[in-house]
């Protein structure tokens, strides 16, 4: 199986230039192909043959999961993603109602910089459909995180009710042991989501969840006062930790930049968080996300407090070989 895994990795690298060329006008089509391919491979059990390898057990020093957006509606079977190299699967961003997002194309690929910019606008099929998809996967034993946000356009109490509905529907499904609040997406058309007090959002999630852990996904462009406010809200209402970080719109001035171009700002925000937590003796967990494309960068994120990471854009450019290398590090 190890040989077949290596052949699969090399085949992706061989195929990648053609895939990038034919989807250059709408890179989202490449992801659509992945979703369809994953369904075929899972149905035929070829994912077990082509992806599974002898070192596919969890590394106790680091937990690796996909970042939000990779498995938006929970269509990709968790077992396929486990064979690919993930210890945990993140589903979402999930909203209570379905939302079409912005018109396609809504992603730009920067190959030389190994980065993406997206202005998708949180498209999704809504929580009811996501619940159906997750239930249809049956037994798999892969832990699931639900990344969630309110449906765009919701304001005030309606926004909180929207979050409450999503959590209420999903909290009793098997394998879901973590919720991740997306409070920092840079490409939502309106900014009403950010007008609600963070404490009210965390309180709403905490009061409506079951036994799940609660994490907050934050922006990579924060100052120390904002970090202090987030830590205070997390400690007051029982959030387990933070995911650092979401994409940023500050690099290309539109949409959310991910991948290599995001790495430095994401790392700097993690350093600020880690130093603040250490200085104040606060027990909050850190999940590192953003441009982690090498063992060196993994080590750097671990140095500043992360024992969990999320990967998405680097996987597009490096292929499944990246996950194998990170996992056995």
DANOR-V153665 format. One record per helix or strand of 2 or more residues. SS is the DSSP state (@ for helix, = for strand). FROM is the first residue (numbers start at 0). LEN is the number of residues. Records with the same first field share a line. If there is no record, write none. Layout:
SS->FROM-LEN / FROM-LEN
//
This chain:
@->1-21 / 27-16 / 45-5 / 77-7 / 126-10 / 155-15 / 191-4 / 197-11 / 223-14 / 259-21 / 294-9 / 312-6 / 320-7
=->62-4 / 87-7 / 106-4 / 114-4 / 142-6 / 175-7 / 212-6 / 240-4 / 255-4 / 284-5 / 305-6
//
